[in-house]
Amino acid sequence: MKTLVLVEHDGKQVKDATLAAVTAASKLGEVHLLVAGKGVGGIADAASKIAGVGKVHVADGAHLEHQLAEDVAPVAAALMGSHDAFLAPATTTGKNVAPRVAALLDVMQISDILSVEGEDTFTRPIYAGNAIATVKSKDAKKVITVRGTAFEKSATSGGSGAIEAVDAGGGSGKSSFVGAELSKSERPELTSAKVIVSGGRAFGSSGDFHALLDPLADKLGAAVGASRAAVDAGYAPNDYQVGQTGKIVAPEVYVAIGISGAIQHLAGMKDSKTIIAINKDEEAPIFQVADIGLVGDLFQIVPELTEKL
């Protein structure tokens, strides 16, 4: 069985989510990668060194510079003539490209898989992760998105995949790149951070959110996250959001401060290795999943904790 994995990159390096997708693909069979973009020779070289990769297909074209899903999907669909499964990380990019590939192939997408049980059988979460469904596909071609926190990351060295240029096609004309407003931070990226400090609505304002959380995160070398309630209230930007409708994370340590623990938030972080919760409500649902719980006022506890670190 031959698999084709979409390489997610920023033009400079391969993103970690791709490494988890490669691990999932290796459980199905031979792993090939698709690198799409403009001037992506360096990315292709790095991708070819990922452990377990047999071949790297490179689609290089000016219209692929910003990797718009409408332009990338036809390239992937064309390559599926010689592949049995297409896998993409269950990220914003992967969730944008994979459905279009499935539509072009006229098959059903299998979303957010947690494990590979066989060539046509997978597990995936439903009901915000409260139940795990085992699904079996009868489609000849599989289109799959992979939850990055459910699979180990493949090693970035040790591979020797052959690099092959493929037809990049032409621009679809269905969409165009207007601009990107990217947040810049010296802190680790949320989805790859080993330590995450998250805040909820209890902070009361954007000023207090950043004044209390940022120094603590800096002391811990942590990324900063937020609940949906905090994001909706304007305390933090959208890319901080952790949860069912935000980012799925599984760091070594997750510190939830002033977060009640709604089911939608738990769906995004309950696989964390160690969960520390700080909340003044001892009945808060977050304490049901926490390894360490501290009941108290965050406005007193967080500054004290930061000072003692």
N, C-alpha and C positions, 0 to 999 in steps of 0.2 A: 504494500500500500504506500503510495507516494503522497506526502503532505506538502502544502505550500503555506508558509507562514509570512504574514505581513510584518516587515521590519518597521517599527516605529522609531523615528529619529528626528532630531532637530537640525540636521545638516552638519552637526559637529560630532555627535556620538549616538550610539544605539541606546535607546531607553531601556531601563530595567524590565519593563513590562514585557518586552519582546522575549527576554530570556526565560520567563515562566511559560510563555506560549511555545517556545522551542521544546521545553521539557514535556509539555502535554503532547506535542506533535510526535515526539520520539516514542511515545507509548503506542502510537498508531502505525508507525513504519518509518520509511526513509524521509528525512527532513530536507526540504528545499526552502530557500528564503526568497522573498521578493523585496528588493530595494527600489523604491520609486522616488524620483526627485531630479534636481538639476545639479550637475557637478558632484555626484555622490560616489566618486571613486574611492574616497577615504572611508566612507561608511561601508561600502561593499567589502573592502579589505578587512575592516574590523569584523563585519558580519561573517566572513568566511572563516574566521578563527574561532567562532563560537563552537564549543564542543558538540559533536554529533551532527553537524551540518554537512550535507553531501554536496550541495550546489547552491550558488547564489545567482538569482536572475536579476539583472540590473536594467531598469527602464529609466533612461536618462533623457530628459527633454525639457525645454524651456517652460512648457505648459504644466509640468509637474513640479515646478520650483516650490510651490506652497502646498503640494500634496492634497489638492482638493479632492474630496471623495468622488465627485462626478467624473474626474479624470483618471483616478487610480483604479476604481472598480472595473472599468472595461479591460484594463491591462491584466488584472488578476483573473477576470472571467475568461479571457482568451487563453491564459496559461492553464486553466483547469481542464483543457482538453487532454493534457498528459498528467494530471494529478487527480487524486481521489478525494482529498479533503483540503479545504481552505481554513486556516486558523488565524485569528487576529486577537490581540489583547482586548479585554473588555474595558477599554478606556474610551475617552471621548472620540479619539481618532478611529479606533477599531469599531466602535458602535456606529460610526458614521459610514465606514466603508463596507463592512460585512453585509448589512441588509441589502445594499445595492448589488453586491456580488450574488447574493442568494436570489434576488429578483431576476438578474440577467440569466442565471442558470435555471430559474423556475424550480427552486427547491426550498424547503423549510429550513430556516436558520435555527440552530441550537445555541441558546444564549447562556453565557456566564457559567460554563461548566466547572465543576469542582473536582471531578475525577474522570478517568477513562476506564470503563469497565470492559470494553471490547471494541472491535473495529466499528461497530454501529451502536454501541450502548454507552451512555454517559450519565452522570448525576449532575443536578443543578438545583439551586435553592428556589423555593417558592414561598409565598406568604412571608416576605421579608426575612427569609432564612429560617423560619420556624418549622419548616418541613423541607425535606430533601427528596426531590423526585428523581426516579430513575427513568430515563427516556431512551427509546430505541428508534432509530431512523431507518426507513426503508428506501430513502433517496440514494441514488447511485453516487451522487456527489454530495459531500457533507460541507456545510458552511457553519463554522463554530466560533464563538467568542470565548475567551479563557479568562477566568478570574485569577488575576496574578497572585493573590495571597494564598491560593490553594495549592500551588505547585512550587517546588524548589526552583531557584534560578539556575539555568545552565551556566557552566563556566565560560568565561569570555576568552579563554585560550585553550589550545589543545586541538582545535579543529583545523581542517585543511580542505575546506570546500572549494570546488571549482567555480570560477566567476564567469558568467555567460551573459552577454548583452542580449536583450530581447526588444521587440518592437514596442516603442513607447506610445504608439498611436498618435492621435492628435487631440487638441482641446475639444471638449464637448460643447462648449459655448453655453452650457446651462448655468454656470456660475463663474464668478470672477473674484479675485482677491482684492479687497479694498484696503485693508490695513489690519494691524494687530496691536492691541494694547496689552503688553505682557507685564505682569508684576515681577519686580526684581527683588531678590532677597539673598542675603549671604547665608541664610539658614538652609538646611537640607530640604529637598523636595518632599512634599507630604507623603507621596506614595512609596518613597524609598527610604524614609527616615527610620532610624532605629529607635528613636525616642520622640514621642509626640505629646505636646501639652495642648489640651483643648479646653475652650471656654464656652459657657452657655449664656442663656438670657439673664441669669442671676447677676451678671456684672453690671447691668443697668445702663451702661453707656459705652460708646466707642472709646472714649477717653480712658475710662477705668479698665476696659478690656485690654488695651495695649499697654497701659501704664503698669498693670499688675502681671500680665502674662509674658510680655516681651522680655523683661529682665530674667524671669524664671527660665524661659526657653533658652536664653543666651547662656545662663549658668549651666544648663544641662546639655547644651549643644543640640537642642531639639527643634523640630519643626512645630509650627503653631497651627492648630486646627480649630474648628468651631462647629457648634450644632447648627441645624437649620434655623432654629429660632433666633440665634445670635446673628446669623447672616441676614435673615429677613428683617431684623431690627436695625440693620446697618452697622453693627459693631465690627464686622469683619467682611472682607470681600468674598465673592462667590467661590473662588478657588481654595478657600480655607475649609469649605464645608465637608464634613465627614458624615456619611450615612447612606441610606438607601438611594437618595437622589443626589448624593455628593460622591465623595471618593471612598473607595473600600481600602482600608489599611489594616496591616497586621504587624505593627512594630514590636520590638522587644519589650518596650514599656510605653503604656498609654495612660496619661494622667488626665482624668476628666474632672474639670473644676466647674462647679455651678451648673452641671448638666444633669437633668432629672433621669435621663435614660429611657426616653421614648423608644418604642420598638424600631422605628425608622433609623434612629441613631445607632442602636445596638447592632443593627444589620451591617453597619459599616466598620465596626471596630471590635466585635466580640471575639475575633480570632487572635487578638493581641496576646502576646506571651504572658505579660503581667499587666493587670489593670488596676490603677490606683484612682479611687474616687474621693472627692472632697465636696460635701454638700451639707447644708444645715438641716435638711429634711432627712431624718433617719429612715423614713419609709420610702425614699426615692428608689425607683426600680434599678438604678445604676448599681446599687449595692448588691443586687442579686447576682451580678456577673463580676463584681470587683474582687480581686485577690486581697487588696488592702483598702479599707474604708476609713475615712476620717470625717466624723460629724462635727461641723462647726461653721463659723462665719468665714467665708473665703477672704473677706477684706482684712481679717486679722491673720489668718493662717498663711495665705500666699506670701505676703511681705516677710513674715517670720521665716518661712521655708526658704525663700530666696536669700535672706540674710545669712542663714546658717549653712548654705551650700558652699 
